[in-house]
Amino acid sequence: MERPKNKIWDVKARRLELVNDTYLGYIVLMILCAIWFFASKNIKSELILPSFEKTAVEFLTGWTNKRVMTNFWITLKRVLLGVGYAIVVGTIIGIGMGYSKKVYNALSPIINSIRQIPIMTWVPLSIIWFGLGEGPTIFLIFMSAVFPLTINVIDGVANIDQNLVYASRSMGASLSDIIRDIILPGAFPSFLTGVRLAIGGGWQSVI
Amino acid sequence: MVEAQNRLNTSTLYALMIMAAIIGFAIDQVLRVVERSLTRWRYKDGVS
């Protein structure tokens, strides 16, 4: 049924079109900057809330500061390395736990216990195991990244339609065929979500 | 960032925190684009 043409409704619809969803984020950002600008003028304490102009200058010059950019780049390399290790370990464990109930029951208590341990408590052990340098940092990134990835892979594998597995077995597929042609493609979206969470967690933990 | 913390240089600290947030956001957006391009079949009919 065609919506009857109404002058008031048409005007409202046109007004809504002007505030496109794309610009909403920028509008909120500008409002927050304005709030910061006026709040810092009222608070007048650099410790509690530094002035917006001073912070903006530091922010803009930071992108061209060689020392700052070098440090961010070193951090990013460590995050990618730690997440790389987490992807390898997390995918193998996740596929095993998602595919086999026995493996899940065997490893679940250990995985679920270890992932509750606060990250900072691993610091002294990581220094003892890996010495001073990049080792402890990469280990902490790995510990932050591996568990979200593992859980997402387990979920992705467990949600694969079992009929696909039965059908492939009935056609003579081996375990490696099932993993290559059904498990890996089927769990891929969950795996990518896990990678997103892993990189986010790794970046947070190291910064 | 640690240096700014120790010196209580809050403006530098805030600026570096925002830079770290932006870099993290950019990494996430890149992965989102990669995810959408590699799993295009999920978004074909507008259903994820």
gemmi code that builds the backbone of each chain (N, CA, C; Angstrom):
import gemmi

chains = {
    "A": [
        ("MET", (0.859, -1.187, 0.000), (0.000, 0.000, 0.000), (0.895, 1.236, 0.000)),
        ("GLU", (0.613, 2.151, -0.904), (1.451, 3.332, -1.028), (1.163, 4.301, 0.102)),
        ("ARG", (2.259, 4.831, 0.706), (2.076, 5.775, 1.810), (1.483, 7.049, 1.258)),
        ("PRO", (0.392, 7.557, 1.888), (-0.220, 8.793, 1.357), (0.751, 9.951, 1.508)),
        ("LYS", (0.802, 10.799, 0.498), (1.730, 11.927, 0.523), (1.236, 12.973, 1.514)),
        ("ASN", (2.134, 13.269, 2.470), (1.765, 14.205, 3.532), (2.879, 15.223, 3.613)),
        ("LYS", (2.555, 16.471, 3.525), (3.579, 17.515, 3.502), (4.450, 17.483, 4.757)),
        ("ILE", (3.821, 17.285, 5.955), (4.582, 17.313, 7.215), (5.562, 16.134, 7.256)),
        ("TRP", (5.094, 14.947, 6.843), (5.933, 13.746, 6.882), (7.100, 13.887, 5.917)),
        ("ASP", (6.836, 14.481, 4.756), (7.909, 14.646, 3.759), (8.998, 15.573, 4.279)),
        ("VAL", (8.581, 16.642, 4.979), (9.563, 17.592, 5.512), (10.431, 16.901, 6.572)),
        ("LYS", (9.750, 16.096, 7.440), (10.491, 15.384, 8.509), (11.496, 14.427, 7.882)),
        ("ALA", (11.059, 13.701, 6.852), (11.924, 12.712, 6.210), (13.134, 13.393, 5.593)),
        ("ARG", (12.914, 14.568, 4.980), (14.031, 15.287, 4.356), (15.002, 15.792, 5.412)),
        ("ARG", (14.433, 16.237, 6.564), (15.291, 16.724, 7.663), (16.160, 15.582, 8.191)),
        ("LEU", (15.567, 14.365, 8.314), (16.324, 13.215, 8.824), (17.437, 12.829, 7.869)),
        ("GLU", (17.181, 12.995, 6.560), (18.198, 12.634, 5.563), (19.436, 13.502, 5.691)),
        ("LEU", (19.262, 14.768, 6.146), (20.402, 15.674, 6.275), (21.381, 15.150, 7.332)),
        ("VAL", (20.841, 14.570, 8.434), (21.705, 14.022, 9.482), (21.977, 12.564, 9.120)),
        ("ASN", (22.838, 12.408, 8.113), (23.204, 11.076, 7.648), (23.943, 10.336, 8.761)),
        ("ASP", (23.727, 9.010, 8.813), (24.377, 8.201, 9.853), (25.890, 8.365, 9.872)),
        ("THR", (26.480, 8.588, 8.692), (27.936, 8.694, 8.617), (28.464, 9.850, 9.441)),
        ("TYR", (27.702, 10.935, 9.490), (28.194, 12.145, 10.157), (27.894, 12.152, 11.658)),
        ("LEU", (27.075, 11.212, 12.114), (26.700, 11.210, 13.531), (27.924, 11.067, 14.434)),
        ("GLY", (28.848, 10.191, 14.044), (30.057, 9.988, 14.850), (30.867, 11.267, 14.973)),
        ("TYR", (31.009, 11.981, 13.861), (31.780, 13.230, 13.880), (31.076, 14.290, 14.723)),
        ("ILE", (29.757, 14.326, 14.665), (28.991, 15.302, 15.452), (29.200, 15.037, 16.947)),
        ("VAL", (29.121, 13.765, 17.344), (29.331, 13.413, 18.762), (30.755, 13.792, 19.187)),
        ("LEU", (31.715, 13.529, 18.295), (33.117, 13.858, 18.608), (33.294, 15.357, 18.829)),
        ("MET", (32.673, 16.139, 17.965), (32.782, 17.610, 18.091), (32.131, 18.094, 19.376)),
        ("ILE", (31.008, 17.482, 19.748), (30.333, 17.859, 20.996), (31.237, 17.550, 22.194)),
        ("LEU", (31.884, 16.360, 22.155), (32.786, 15.985, 23.257), (33.966, 16.953, 23.353)),
        ("CYS", (34.508, 17.351, 22.201), (35.631, 18.308, 22.193), (35.189, 19.642, 22.781)),
        ("ALA", (33.984, 20.072, 22.434), (33.465, 21.342, 22.949), (33.285, 21.260, 24.474)),
        ("ILE", (32.748, 20.121, 24.942), (32.559, 19.923, 26.389), (33.910, 19.982, 27.098)),
        ("TRP", (34.923, 19.295, 26.506), (36.282, 19.303, 27.081), (36.823, 20.724, 27.136)),
        ("PHE", (36.653, 21.493, 26.037), (37.174, 22.863, 25.953), (36.620, 23.724, 27.089)),
        ("PHE", (35.293, 23.699, 27.251), (34.675, 24.555, 28.263), (34.896, 24.021, 29.673)),
        ("ALA", (34.923, 22.682, 29.831), (35.144, 22.095, 31.161), (36.546, 22.437, 31.674)),
        ("SER", (37.559, 22.357, 30.778), (38.937, 22.639, 31.213), (39.096, 24.102, 31.618)),
        ("LYS", (38.313, 24.990, 30.964), (38.361, 26.423, 31.332), (37.783, 26.617, 32.735)),
        ("ASN", (36.735, 25.839, 33.046), (36.092, 25.978, 34.360), (36.899, 25.314, 35.458)),
        ("ILE", (37.460, 24.126, 35.169), (38.176, 23.374, 36.216), (39.509, 24.043, 36.546)),
        ("LYS", (40.210, 24.528, 35.539), (41.478, 25.264, 35.707), (42.548, 24.461, 36.448)),
        ("SER", (42.543, 23.150, 36.309), (43.595, 22.331, 36.917), (44.151, 21.417, 35.834)),
        ("GLU", (45.453, 21.619, 35.510), (46.063, 20.824, 34.445), (46.146, 19.344, 34.805)),
        ("LEU", (46.194, 19.054, 36.123), (46.311, 17.646, 36.540), (44.996, 16.896, 36.321)),
        ("ILE", (43.893, 17.556, 36.677), (42.587, 16.891, 36.581), (42.149, 16.819, 35.111)),
        ("LEU", (42.162, 17.975, 34.436), (41.772, 18.004, 33.020), (42.625, 19.062, 32.310)),
        ("PRO", (43.602, 18.610, 31.514), (44.457, 19.590, 30.825), (43.655, 20.369, 29.789)),
        ("SER", (44.174, 21.504, 29.399), (43.437, 22.344, 28.452), (43.341, 21.655, 27.095)),
        ("PHE", (42.222, 21.876, 26.431), (41.948, 21.229, 25.148), (42.983, 21.650, 24.104)),
        ("GLU", (43.340, 22.948, 24.094), (44.265, 23.434, 23.060), (45.645, 22.786, 23.220)),
        ("LYS", (46.116, 22.718, 24.485), (47.454, 22.159, 24.734), (47.488, 20.671, 24.317)),
        ("THR", (46.429, 19.945, 24.695), (46.353, 18.517, 24.350), (46.253, 18.340, 22.838)),
        ("ALA", (45.495, 19.216, 22.188), (45.354, 19.124, 20.730), (46.699, 19.335, 20.042)),
        ("VAL", (47.485, 20.279, 20.544), (48.815, 20.537, 19.964), (49.708, 19.308, 20.156)),
        ("GLU", (49.695, 18.747, 21.389), (50.496, 17.533, 21.667), (50.050, 16.390, 20.760)),
        ("PHE", (48.722, 16.263, 20.567), (48.167, 15.198, 19.722), (48.642, 15.345, 18.283)),
        ("LEU", (48.556, 16.568, 17.759), (48.923, 16.774, 16.352), (50.430, 16.632, 16.138)),
        ("THR", (51.225, 17.131, 17.093), (52.681, 17.013, 16.925), (53.165, 15.586, 17.194)),
        ("GLY", (52.393, 14.831, 17.955), (52.760, 13.442, 18.253), (52.875, 12.591, 16.998)),
        ("TRP", (52.002, 12.832, 16.006), (52.023, 12.030, 14.777), (53.297, 12.261, 13.963)),
        ("THR", (53.962, 13.416, 14.171), (55.188, 13.685, 13.421), (56.432, 13.535, 14.295)),
        ("ASN", (56.230, 13.136, 15.564), (57.346, 12.938, 16.486), (57.971, 11.571, 16.221)),
        ("LYS", (59.242, 11.565, 15.851), (59.894, 10.301, 15.450), (59.920, 9.297, 16.598)),
        ("ARG", (60.204, 9.819, 17.816), (60.310, 8.912, 18.980), (58.975, 8.231, 19.280)),
        ("VAL", (57.905, 9.029, 19.251), (56.569, 8.488, 19.541), (56.171, 7.452, 18.496)),
        ("MET", (56.365, 7.800, 17.220), (55.958, 6.896, 16.135), (56.800, 5.610, 16.148)),
        ("THR", (58.089, 5.746, 16.464), (58.950, 4.548, 16.540), (58.453, 3.623, 17.642)),
        ("ASN", (58.118, 4.201, 18.796), (57.620, 3.374, 19.912), (56.303, 2.692, 19.577)),
        ("PHE", (55.401, 3.445, 18.918), (54.131, 2.828, 18.521), (54.370, 1.692, 17.528)),
        ("TRP", (55.319, 1.886, 16.611), (55.609, 0.868, 15.598), (56.190, -0.382, 16.241)),
        ("ILE", (57.111, -0.193, 17.212), (57.688, -1.341, 17.931), (56.582, -2.095, 18.670)),
        ("THR", (55.683, -1.345, 19.309), (54.567, -1.957, 20.038), (53.671, -2.738, 19.094)),
        ("LEU", (53.388, -2.148, 17.933), (52.516, -2.814, 16.959), (53.150, -4.127, 16.475)),
        ("LYS", (54.466, -4.112, 16.247), (55.156, -5.350, 15.805), (55.037, -6.431, 16.872)),
        ("ARG", (55.202, -6.014, 18.141), (55.091, -6.995, 19.237), (53.681, -7.560, 19.319)),
        ("VAL", (52.682, -6.693, 19.137), (51.282, -7.145, 19.189), (51.025, -8.152, 18.065)),
        ("LEU", (51.497, -7.836, 16.858), (51.268, -8.741, 15.724), (51.957, -10.085, 15.952)),
        ("LEU", (53.146, -10.046, 16.547), (53.867, -11.296, 16.821), (53.142, -12.119, 17.887)),
        ("GLY", (52.753, -11.456, 18.976), (52.036, -12.146, 20.057), (50.722, -12.717, 19.570)),
        ("VAL", (49.994, -11.925, 18.752), (48.715, -12.398, 18.226), (48.930, -13.522, 17.217)),
        ("GLY", (50.038, -13.455, 16.478), (50.372, -14.542, 15.555), (50.522, -15.867, 16.283)),
        ("TYR", (51.270, -15.863, 17.388), (51.401, -17.087, 18.197), (50.043, -17.526, 18.738)),
        ("ALA", (49.235, -16.530, 19.176), (47.906, -16.836, 19.728), (47.012, -17.468, 18.665)),
        ("ILE", (47.131, -17.011, 17.411), (46.322, -17.566, 16.321), (46.664, -19.030, 16.112)),
        ("VAL", (47.962, -19.348, 16.098), (48.370, -20.741, 15.867), (47.865, -21.642, 16.996)),
        ("VAL", (48.175, -21.259, 18.232), (47.809, -22.096, 19.390), (46.297, -22.128, 19.579)),
        ("GLY", (45.663, -20.959, 19.507), (44.221, -20.866, 19.740), (43.402, -21.622, 18.707)),
        ("THR", (43.836, -21.582, 17.439), (43.094, -22.282, 16.377), (43.187, -23.786, 16.575)),
        ("ILE", (44.380, -24.278, 16.880), (44.549, -25.737, 17.064), (43.709, -26.212, 18.252)),
        ("ILE", (43.827, -25.505, 19.373), (43.067, -25.915, 20.565), (41.573, -25.754, 20.318)),
        ("GLY", (41.185, -24.649, 19.671), (39.765, -24.382, 19.418), (39.127, -25.424, 18.523)),
        ("ILE", (39.836, -25.823, 17.468), (39.295, -26.851, 16.565), (39.174, -28.167, 17.312)),
        ("GLY", (40.203, -28.520, 18.070), (40.158, -29.768, 18.835), (39.000, -29.783, 19.821)),
        ("MET", (38.846, -28.694, 20.563), (37.791, -28.649, 21.584), (36.409, -28.529, 20.960)),
        ("GLY", (36.311, -27.840, 19.835), (35.004, -27.685, 19.191), (34.541, -28.949, 18.503)),
        ("TYR", (35.486, -29.729, 17.971), (35.130, -30.925, 17.204), (34.873, -32.130, 18.092)),
        ("SER", (35.697, -32.259, 19.159), (35.596, -33.476, 19.971), (35.127, -33.159, 21.384)),
        ("LYS", (34.055, -33.817, 21.792), (33.520, -33.618, 23.146), (34.542, -34.057, 24.203)),
        ("LYS", (35.298, -35.134, 23.892), (36.282, -35.659, 24.854), (37.391, -34.617, 25.064)),
        ("VAL", (37.871, -34.043, 23.967), (38.935, -33.036, 24.080), (38.396, -31.826, 24.838)),
        ("TYR", (37.147, -31.447, 24.548), (36.526, -30.310, 25.235), (36.458, -30.559, 26.740)),
        ("ASN", (35.966, -31.750, 27.123), (35.850, -32.074, 28.548), (37.215, -32.153, 29.224)),
        ("ALA", (38.226, -32.589, 28.453), (39.566, -32.718, 29.031), (40.229, -31.356, 29.251)),
        ("LEU", (40.090, -30.466, 28.268), (40.830, -29.191, 28.332), (40.036, -28.037, 28.939)),
        ("SER", (38.715, -28.144, 28.912), (37.880, -27.023, 29.353), (38.176, -26.531, 30.775)),
        ("PRO", (38.330, -27.430, 31.775), (38.615, -26.913, 33.130), (39.924, -26.129, 33.184)),
        ("ILE", (40.932, -26.619, 32.441), (42.242, -25.960, 32.473), (42.167, -24.604, 31.775)),
        ("ILE", (41.578, -24.597, 30.562), (41.501, -23.346, 29.782), (40.673, -22.305, 30.532)),
        ("ASN", (39.511, -22.733, 31.048), (38.622, -21.793, 31.728), (39.197, -21.276, 33.039)),
        ("SER", (40.085, -22.059, 33.660), (40.724, -21.598, 34.904), (41.843, -20.611, 34.587)),
        ("ILE", (42.683, -20.995, 33.637), (43.844, -20.141, 33.339), (43.405, -18.782, 32.804)),
        ("ARG", (42.344, -18.745, 32.031), (41.943, -17.458, 31.438), (41.367, -16.489, 32.475)),
        ("GLN", (41.048, -16.983, 33.678), (40.558, -16.077, 34.734), (41.707, -15.389, 35.474)),
        ("ILE", (42.951, -15.887, 35.283), (44.082, -15.308, 36.017), (44.373, -13.916, 35.478)),
        ("PRO", (44.467, -12.903, 36.346), (44.748, -11.545, 35.855), (46.079, -11.505, 35.103)),
        ("ILE", (46.107, -10.710, 34.053), (47.287, -10.667, 33.185), (48.536, -10.224, 33.947)),
        ("MET", (48.365, -9.248, 34.857), (49.541, -8.687, 35.530), (50.246, -9.714, 36.417)),
        ("THR", (49.531, -10.754, 36.851), (50.178, -11.766, 37.696), (51.140, -12.636, 36.898)),
        ("TRP", (51.032, -12.579, 35.558), (51.965, -13.345, 34.737), (53.304, -12.631, 34.567)),
        ("VAL", (53.377, -11.336, 34.949), (54.581, -10.543, 34.688), (55.839, -11.134, 35.333)),
        ("PRO", (55.821, -11.419, 36.663), (57.067, -11.947, 37.260), (57.487, -13.288, 36.656)),
        ("LEU", (56.502, -14.165, 36.403), (56.837, -15.472, 35.814), (57.404, -15.303, 34.407)),
        ("SER", (56.818, -14.379, 33.637), (57.276, -14.203, 32.261), (58.703, -13.658, 32.233)),
        ("ILE", (59.054, -12.823, 33.229), (60.424, -12.302, 33.297), (61.402, -13.425, 33.660)),
        ("ILE", (60.966, -14.292, 34.568), (61.823, -15.439, 34.949), (62.011, -16.365, 33.753)),
        ("TRP", (60.906, -16.663, 33.021), (60.984, -17.607, 31.893), (61.701, -17.028, 30.691)),
        ("PHE", (61.427, -15.756, 30.353), (61.913, -15.196, 29.098), (62.973, -14.111, 29.271)),
        ("GLY", (63.313, -13.807, 30.504), (64.315, -12.764, 30.747), (63.763, -11.385, 30.460)),
        ("LEU", (64.624, -10.384, 30.535), (64.207, -9.011, 30.240), (64.275, -8.795, 28.733)),
        ("GLY", (63.424, -7.941, 28.217), (63.435, -7.691, 26.771), (62.047, -7.873, 26.186)),
        ("GLU", (61.995, -8.368, 24.973), (60.703, -8.468, 24.275), (59.893, -9.685, 24.721)),
        ("GLY", (60.582, -10.719, 25.232), (59.913, -11.975, 25.577), (58.702, -11.827, 26.482)),
        ("PRO", (58.853, -11.189, 27.647), (57.692, -11.044, 28.540), (56.548, -10.269, 27.891)),
        ("THR", (56.865, -9.224, 27.128), (55.821, -8.416, 26.476), (55.028, -9.282, 25.498)),
        ("ILE", (55.741, -10.030, 24.671), (55.066, -10.865, 23.671), (54.251, -11.959, 24.374)),
        ("PHE", (54.782, -12.493, 25.470), (54.050, -13.518, 26.220), (52.750, -12.954, 26.786)),
        ("LEU", (52.804, -11.742, 27.344), (51.597, -11.121, 27.909), (50.568, -10.835, 26.818)),
        ("ILE", (51.043, -10.399, 25.655), (50.133, -10.170, 24.522), (49.493, -11.490, 24.117)),
        ("PHE", (50.309, -12.542, 24.059), (49.808, -13.881, 23.716), (48.719, -14.305, 24.700)),
        ("MET", (48.965, -14.108, 25.995), (47.987, -14.528, 27.017), (46.699, -13.725, 26.926)),
        ("SER", (46.789, -12.462, 26.504), (45.571, -11.645, 26.353), (44.785, -12.041, 25.118)),
        ("ALA", (45.529, -12.513, 24.109), (44.884, -12.742, 22.808), (44.360, -14.167, 22.618)),
        ("VAL", (45.000, -15.144, 23.248), (44.692, -16.535, 22.911), (43.301, -16.979, 23.363)),
        ("PHE", (42.832, -16.485, 24.504), (41.568, -17.009, 25.023), (40.334, -16.534, 24.250)),
        ("PRO", (40.216, -15.239, 23.909), (39.061, -14.853, 23.073), (39.051, -15.589, 21.739)),
        ("LEU", (40.246, -15.779, 21.172), (40.337, -16.471, 19.883), (39.908, -17.931, 20.015)),
        ("THR", (40.405, -18.591, 21.057), (40.072, -20.008, 21.267), (38.568, -20.180, 21.444)),
        ("ILE", (37.970, -19.336, 22.258), (36.535, -19.467, 22.534), (35.725, -19.232, 21.269)),
        ("ASN", (36.124, -18.258, 20.460), (35.394, -18.022, 19.208), (35.538, -19.179, 18.237)),
        ("VAL", (36.723, -19.769, 18.169), (36.925, -20.913, 17.267), (36.114, -22.110, 17.752)),
        ("ILE", (36.097, -22.346, 19.073), (35.286, -23.448, 19.627), (33.828, -23.243, 19.240)),
        ("ASP", (33.353, -22.020, 19.397), (31.955, -21.700, 19.074), (31.676, -21.899, 17.592)),
        ("GLY", (32.612, -21.433, 16.751), (32.437, -21.574, 15.302), (32.384, -23.028, 14.873)),
        ("VAL", (33.289, -23.846, 15.425), (33.328, -25.263, 15.062), (32.090, -25.977, 15.593)),
        ("ALA", (31.699, -25.673, 16.825), (30.556, -26.366, 17.442), (29.243, -26.042, 16.732)),
        ("ASN", (29.168, -24.871, 16.080), (27.919, -24.480, 15.424), (27.800, -24.958, 13.990)),
        ("ILE", (28.811, -25.699, 13.526), (28.725, -26.260, 12.169), (27.662, -27.356, 12.170)),
        ("ASP", (26.833, -27.336, 11.139), (25.755, -28.320, 11.039), (26.349, -29.726, 11.002)),
        ("GLN", (25.972, -30.550, 11.964), (26.508, -31.911, 12.056), (26.140, -32.760, 10.845)),
        ("ASN", (25.035, -32.422, 10.192), (24.628, -33.196, 9.007), (25.660, -33.114, 7.892)),
        ("LEU", (26.371, -31.976, 7.842), (27.429, -31.855, 6.828), (28.539, -32.863, 7.108)),
        ("VAL", (28.876, -32.993, 8.397), (29.935, -33.937, 8.793), (29.485, -35.374, 8.517)),
        ("TYR", (28.230, -35.710, 8.882), (27.718, -37.069, 8.648), (27.690, -37.374, 7.158)),
        ("ALA", (27.229, -36.392, 6.370), (27.129, -36.596, 4.923), (28.517, -36.837, 4.322)),
        ("SER", (29.507, -36.054, 4.778), (30.857, -36.221, 4.218), (31.456, -37.557, 4.660)),
        ("ARG", (31.152, -37.979, 5.893), (31.667, -39.286, 6.370), (31.040, -40.414, 5.550)),
        ("SER", (29.770, -40.262, 5.251), (29.094, -41.320, 4.493), (29.645, -41.411, 3.076)),
        ("MET", (30.252, -40.312, 2.616), (30.854, -40.351, 1.277), (32.336, -40.712, 1.346)),
        ("GLY", (32.794, -41.139, 2.518), (34.157, -41.655, 2.654), (35.217, -40.614, 2.993)),
        ("ALA", (34.799, -39.468, 3.500), (35.790, -38.438, 3.833), (36.564, -38.823, 5.089)),
        ("SER", (37.868, -38.525, 5.070), (38.703, -38.802, 6.242), (38.627, -37.594, 7.185)),
        ("LEU", (39.262, -37.726, 8.363), (39.239, -36.620, 9.335), (39.878, -35.365, 8.745)),
        ("SER", (40.992, -35.561, 8.025), (41.671, -34.383, 7.456), (40.801, -33.721, 6.384)),
        ("ASP", (40.036, -34.545, 5.614), (39.125, -33.975, 4.607), (38.037, -33.155, 5.286)),
        ("ILE", (37.508, -33.693, 6.395), (36.439, -32.999, 7.117), (36.959, -31.683, 7.676)),
        ("ILE", (38.172, -31.721, 8.256), (38.732, -30.484, 8.824), (39.000, -29.461, 7.725)),
        ("ARG", (39.556, -29.927, 6.600), (39.939, -28.990, 5.530), (38.729, -28.416, 4.811)),
        ("ASP", (37.729, -29.272, 4.526), (36.622, -28.841, 3.658), (35.362, -28.406, 4.391)),
        ("ILE", (35.238, -28.786, 5.674), (34.014, -28.416, 6.392), (34.341, -27.552, 7.623)),
        ("ILE", (35.227, -28.045, 8.471), (35.488, -27.362, 9.743), (36.103, -25.975, 9.503)),
        ("LEU", (37.194, -25.942, 8.738), (37.899, -24.659, 8.558), (37.048, -23.597, 7.858)),
        ("PRO", (36.402, -23.904, 6.723), (35.543, -22.869, 6.120), (34.351, -22.506, 7.002)),
        ("GLY", (33.786, -23.512, 7.694), (32.606, -23.240, 8.525), (32.922, -22.386, 9.736)),
        ("ALA", (34.109, -22.574, 10.300), (34.477, -21.818, 11.509), (35.179, -20.507, 11.165)),
        ("PHE", (35.417, -20.254, 9.876), (36.199, -19.078, 9.471), (35.622, -17.746, 9.958)),
        ("PRO", (34.283, -17.495, 9.817), (33.757, -16.215, 10.316), (33.999, -16.026, 11.815)),
        ("SER", (33.780, -17.080, 12.591), (34.030, -16.980, 14.038), (35.508, -16.771, 14.319)),
        ("PHE", (36.347, -17.426, 13.512), (37.796, -17.260, 13.660), (38.191, -15.795, 13.445)),
        ("LEU", (37.623, -15.168, 12.408), (37.963, -13.765, 12.129), (37.483, -12.851, 13.256)),
        ("THR", (36.315, -13.136, 13.809), (35.821, -12.363, 14.956), (36.785, -12.534, 16.132)),
        ("GLY", (37.255, -13.766, 16.319), (38.221, -14.030, 17.385), (39.523, -13.269, 17.173)),
        ("VAL", (39.969, -13.181, 15.912), (41.204, -12.438, 15.609), (41.021, -10.957, 15.939)),
        ("ARG", (39.847, -10.410, 15.601), (39.566, -9.002, 15.932), (39.648, -8.772, 17.434)),
        ("LEU", (39.010, -9.668, 18.198), (39.034, -9.546, 19.669), (40.453, -9.738, 20.203)),
        ("ALA", (41.181, -10.678, 19.584), (42.545, -10.980, 20.051), (43.468, -9.778, 19.856)),
        ("ILE", (43.384, -9.162, 18.674), (44.251, -8.008, 18.410), (43.866, -6.841, 19.325)),
        ("GLY", (42.575, -6.642, 19.521), (42.125, -5.577, 20.428), (42.627, -5.803, 21.845)),
        ("GLY", (42.479, -7.044, 22.327), (42.946, -7.384, 23.667), (44.453, -7.268, 23.804)),
        ("GLY", (45.179, -7.711, 22.776), (46.638, -7.622, 22.793), (47.119, -6.177, 22.809)),
        ("TRP", (46.489, -5.330, 21.989), (46.858, -3.920, 21.926), (46.595, -3.231, 23.272)),
        ("GLN", (45.429, -3.543, 23.867), (45.088, -2.958, 25.174), (46.102, -3.364, 26.229)),
        ("SER", (46.468, -4.650, 26.249), (47.307, -5.144, 27.352), (48.706, -4.540, 27.285)),
        ("VAL", (49.206, -4.313, 26.075), (50.582, -3.825, 25.982), (50.657, -2.313, 26.176)),
        ("ILE", (49.579, -1.610, 25.749), (49.575, -0.155, 25.919), (49.350, 0.147, 27.399)),
    ],
    "B": [
        ("MET", (54.523, 7.149, 27.091), (53.355, 7.218, 27.938), (53.757, 7.085, 29.409)),
        ("VAL", (54.677, 6.152, 29.667), (55.151, 5.953, 31.045), (55.904, 7.191, 31.523)),
        ("GLU", (56.692, 7.775, 30.589), (57.427, 8.994, 30.914), (56.473, 10.136, 31.259)),
        ("ALA", (55.419, 10.289, 30.469), (54.414, 11.342, 30.713), (53.710, 11.090, 32.045)),
        ("GLN", (53.474, 9.799, 32.357), (52.851, 9.443, 33.638), (53.735, 9.887, 34.793)),
        ("ASN", (55.023, 9.516, 34.702), (55.947, 9.801, 35.807), (56.137, 11.301, 36.016)),
        ("ARG", (56.109, 12.067, 34.894), (56.292, 13.514, 35.002), (54.989, 14.248, 35.245)),
        ("LEU", (53.867, 13.498, 35.340), (52.521, 14.084, 35.493), (52.224, 15.092, 34.384)),
        ("ASN", (52.739, 14.781, 33.195), (52.498, 15.634, 32.037), (51.178, 15.163, 31.419)),
        ("THR", (50.065, 15.644, 32.008), (48.750, 15.081, 31.654), (48.343, 15.376, 30.217)),
        ("SER", (48.734, 16.526, 29.690), (48.315, 16.833, 28.314), (48.963, 15.851, 27.338)),
        ("THR", (50.249, 15.573, 27.550), (50.936, 14.583, 26.694), (50.328, 13.205, 26.894)),
        ("LEU", (50.016, 12.882, 28.147), (49.433, 11.568, 28.468), (48.083, 11.383, 27.773)),
        ("TYR", (47.219, 12.391, 27.865), (45.917, 12.337, 27.197), (46.108, 12.183, 25.683)),
        ("ALA", (47.044, 12.996, 25.137), (47.265, 12.964, 23.681), (47.727, 11.575, 23.241)),
        ("LEU", (48.638, 10.970, 24.009), (49.154, 9.639, 23.639), (48.069, 8.575, 23.796)),
        ("MET", (47.226, 8.729, 24.824), (46.119, 7.777, 25.012), (45.167, 7.838, 23.828)),
        ("ILE", (44.858, 9.061, 23.373), (43.947, 9.207, 22.236), (44.591, 8.640, 20.976)),
        ("MET", (45.901, 8.867, 20.810), (46.594, 8.298, 19.649), (46.538, 6.774, 19.674)),
        ("ALA", (46.760, 6.180, 20.867), (46.699, 4.715, 20.995), (45.296, 4.210, 20.671)),
        ("ALA", (44.280, 4.957, 21.124), (42.892, 4.561, 20.846), (42.607, 4.608, 19.351)),
        ("ILE", (43.123, 5.655, 18.683), (42.881, 5.800, 17.244), (43.578, 4.693, 16.465)),
        ("ILE", (44.814, 4.359, 16.865), (45.538, 3.280, 16.174), (44.811, 1.950, 16.380)),
        ("GLY", (44.356, 1.696, 17.609), (43.601, 0.466, 17.881), (42.312, 0.421, 17.070)),
        ("PHE", (41.628, 1.556, 16.969), (40.391, 1.650, 16.191), (40.675, 1.383, 14.712)),
        ("ALA", (41.794, 1.947, 14.207), (42.147, 1.761, 12.797), (42.434, 0.289, 12.504)),
        ("ILE", (43.148, -0.376, 13.417), (43.446, -1.814, 13.242), (42.135, -2.596, 13.200)),
        ("ASP", (41.221, -2.263, 14.094), (39.939, -2.966, 14.142), (39.143, -2.760, 12.858)),
        ("GLN", (39.162, -1.538, 12.327), (38.426, -1.250, 11.096), (39.025, -2.016, 9.911)),
        ("VAL", (40.372, -2.100, 9.867), (41.029, -2.850, 8.795), (40.584, -4.318, 8.849)),
        ("LEU", (40.559, -4.869, 10.064), (40.141, -6.271, 10.211), (38.681, -6.446, 9.846)),
        ("ARG", (37.864, -5.429, 10.132), (36.443, -5.499, 9.786), (36.271, -5.564, 8.269)),
        ("VAL", (37.062, -4.738, 7.558), (37.002, -4.737, 6.093), (37.478, -6.087, 5.547)),
        ("VAL", (38.558, -6.611, 6.141), (39.078, -7.928, 5.723), (38.017, -9.000, 5.963)),
        ("GLU", (37.353, -8.925, 7.129), (36.319, -9.912, 7.465), (35.174, -9.847, 6.457)),
        ("ARG", (34.723, -8.644, 6.127), (33.603, -8.494, 5.196), (33.986, -8.958, 3.795)),
        ("SER", (35.244, -8.738, 3.396), (35.623, -9.142, 2.044), (35.832, -10.649, 1.955)),
        ("LEU", (36.328, -11.274, 3.046), (36.577, -12.723, 3.002), (35.311, -13.542, 3.268)),
        ("THR", (34.344, -12.923, 3.923), (33.099, -13.654, 4.215), (31.932, -12.911, 3.592)),
        ("ARG", (32.090, -12.550, 2.314), (31.078, -11.770, 1.613), (29.756, -12.509, 1.518)),
        ("TRP", (29.834, -13.852, 1.481), (28.635, -14.657, 1.328), (27.686, -14.481, 2.512)),
        ("ARG", (28.201, -14.033, 3.664), (27.335, -13.850, 4.833), (26.474, -12.611, 4.683)),
        ("TYR", (26.942, -11.639, 3.878), (26.243, -10.360, 3.818), (25.461, -10.183, 2.526)),
        ("LYS", (25.384, -11.269, 1.734), (24.763, -11.160, 0.406), (23.334, -10.667, 0.459)),
        ("ASP", (22.536, -11.281, 1.345), (21.120, -10.914, 1.401), (20.849, -9.912, 2.504)),
        ("GLY", (21.928, -9.246, 2.986), (21.747, -8.278, 4.068), (21.609, -8.937, 5.417)),
        ("VAL", (21.861, -10.249, 5.463), (21.762, -10.953, 6.745), (23.162, -11.393, 7.129)),
        ("SER", (23.595, -11.137, 8.337), (24.953, -11.545, 8.736), (24.955, -12.904, 9.391)),
    ],
}
model = gemmi.Model(1)
for chain_id, residues in chains.items():
    chain = gemmi.Chain(chain_id)
    for i, (resn, *xyz) in enumerate(residues, 1):
        res = gemmi.Residue()
        res.name, res.seqid = resn, gemmi.SeqId(i, " ")
        for name, pos in zip(("N", "CA", "C"), xyz):
            atom = gemmi.Atom()
            atom.name, atom.element = name, gemmi.Element(name[0])
            atom.pos, atom.b_iso = gemmi.Position(*pos), 0.0
            res.add_atom(atom)
        chain.add_residue(res)
    model.add_chain(chain)
structure = gemmi.Structure()
structure.add_model(model)
structure.setup_entities()
